[in-house]
Amino acid sequence: MVSESAQLAPDVVEDVFEGRATGVEVEQTSADGAKIERPWNPEHIRVTTSAFSLRNILDQIDEGALELAPDFQRGKVWRAEQKSLLVESLLLQIPLPAFYFAEDTDGGFHVVDGLQRLSTLHAFVRGPKFALRGLEYLHDADGRRFDELDMQWQRRINNTQLVVNVIDPTTPADVMYDIFKRINTGGTPLNAQEIRHCMSKPRSREILRQMTHTPEFSMATNGLTDHIRMNDREMALRFAAFYILGLDDYMRNPAMETFLMRATQLLDNSDKFADTDVERLKAAFVKAMSNTHLVFGEHAFRKWAKHAHGRSPINRALFETWSIAMARHEAGDLARRKDAIVAAARERMTSDIDYLDSITSSTADRRRVRYRFNAADEDARVGR
């Protein structure tokens, strides 16, 4: 089972955002097969450019025709001064960079680029309104809310023309995802799950929200719910993808981003994934979380070599494999074999260099994905 040449586990690097540790290990996915295998056919990229007044766009938001991706945590990180300076730019008639929207087949729109800007402008004009602070030029407007501005300034804001590039719904999802990655211009680039969240529909977002708001998930992950970078939603999605589509499906097209995007689209489609399927998925997820915590306790989904001291951050590769493995067993059986399972898993994390590679680097490589899934399944059966 193990390679005698492996002595020590590799260093564990925890992800950091805005100077704070996130509780999740950095995932190294280079050389993972997720690269574009050939250039996209230019005919598949359909983008039209239009100009809309800010009033028109805000109306679309209020009507639900343009969605600002609720539950998007990073939309809250702008400081009050940043928000105020954006409004001041409109008052000074400084053109804003172009926005990107993605159109749905049902005629709705998602914000691809410009989410924080539109959220800020909507909050200032339509509410919850905030007062302007720290303006550089228009000091007379300092401390005022939208309704307190002179009427000419209110009109200037509402009539501001915004340039919008609209991605046609006939553009393939993979192409749209790649466009999204290339053009998002926020101060901190969106990660993969944040992109999927902005591209998805309310159904999949609600399913993932419910999964990550269960007490079992919070217990197994030591309170990862509502993670600032949406790592909690990504982990729930990884479970859903492998639980619904299966490992063999991933092997046929070993690109993690594509795999997770297809799972998101499936969760969004009630015709292909019915409400009864959703309930089975959530029940399996709760069972997996409860069982993993039962066996591993505070070290669930974390590297835990025999020589390790303290507790490592959560590892995505361990999460997807052990959650799937634990969903297949009953709690009473696992409780009886708990010590044997832990011993086998820790030995593997100490001495099996191939396994350590599979959960540390190039984690989306098909061979490493299969290796770690088989290893988790094997260790979960120890002592039967």
C-alpha positions, 0 to 999 in steps of 0.5 A: 500500500505504501512507498518506503521512500516517503518519510514526511508529508509535504508542507501544508500551506493555508490560503489567506484572504485580506490578511486572514487565514481562511481555514482551507489549504491552498490547492495546487491544480497545475498540469491538471488537464483543465487547460483549454485543449484547443482555441475556442471557435471564434464563432462560438463567442457572441458578444454585443455592446449596448448603452443603458442608462443607470436608471434602466439597469437599476429598474432591471435589478428591481424587476429581477431581470438582472441578477446581482448574485445574492449571498455573494460575500465578496460584494461586501468588502468595499470600504465606504470611501470606495463606494463614495468615490464611485458615486462621485465619478458619476457626478463628475461624469467620468465614464466607468469601465464597461460592464459584462452581462451574461444572458440566459435562455429565458431572457434574464441576465447575470452580472459577469463583470461589475458586480461590486460597482452595480451593487454599490450604485443600487444600494446608493440610489435604491437602498439601503441608502448610504451617505457619501463620505470622503469625497475628493472634489464635491465636498458639498455632497459629503454626508448626503444620501441620494434623496438629499442631493440636488435634483440635478445631481440625482438626474445626472446619476440616473441618466448616466450611460453605462456601456454593457457587453452582453454575452449571448446565451448561445455561447457554450458554458465552457466558453462563457466561463473562460470569458468570465475568468479573463475579463473580471476586473475586481481588485481581487480576482474571483476564484472558480467558485465565485465565478460559478456562483455568479453564472448560476441560477437561484436553484443551485445556489439555494441547494448549496446554501442549504447543504452548507448550512446544516449543523453536520457540515458546520461540525465536520468543518469546524464552522466553515459555513459562509466562507469569505471565498465560498470554499464551503459552497465549492466543497458541497458542489464537489460532493454533489458532482461526484455523487451525482455524475460519478468518478467515471464521468470525471475520468472521461473529461478530467477537467475539474472546472468543467466537471463542476460547471456541469454539476452546477447546470444539472442542479439548476435544471429541475427537469433533469434533477428533480426535487426528490433527487435534491432531497436524496443528495442533501440526505447523503451529504448530511450522512457523509458529514456526520460519519466523517466527523464521527471517525476523524473528529476535529481532523476531518478532511485535514492532513493528519500524518502520524508525526503531525502536531496541531490541526491542518487546514481543510484539504479539498481533495480529502473532502471530496474523496472522504465525503463520498466514501463515508456516504456509503457506510452506516454510523454504527459500523463506522463507530466499531471500526473507527480506530482501524480506519483512522490508523490506516488513513494516518499511515497513508498520509505519512508514508504513501508518497503517491497518495500525498501527491494526489491530495497536494499537487496537480490535484485534478489530474485523472490518475491522482483523482482516481488514486485518492478516491480508491485509497479513501474507499479502501481505508473506509473498509478497513476492519470489515 
